[in-house]
Amino acid sequence: MITAIVMIDAATDAIPEVAAAIADLEGVSEVYSTAGEVDLIAIVRVREFEHIAEVIAGRINKVPGVLETETHIAFRAYSRHDLDAAFSIGFDSAD
């Protein structure tokens, strides 16, 4: 699975609507409204690299209210949840 993190600048008066429209797109797994330099962050997950362009350029960028996007491709995922699970293998949680 290929994961792309898409930073999205949206029209200020339409952020909730833009977020909902993006969340409904095939290939988008999550959308977060954020404080800071960007309005929204979308997580795109696809099986093939070629599909990233279809989702971002072909769908996200065409949502009314999307002003600009910046995309980052993830190499690996690190998660506290995954690390805790790996180190707790073989240990009873009652200990």
Secondary structure, DSSP 8 states (H G I E B T S, - for coil): -EEEEEEEEE-GGGHHHHHHHHHTSTTEEEEEE-SSS-SEEEEEEESSTHHHHHHHTTTGGGSTTEEEEEEEE-S----HHHHHHHHTTT--TT-
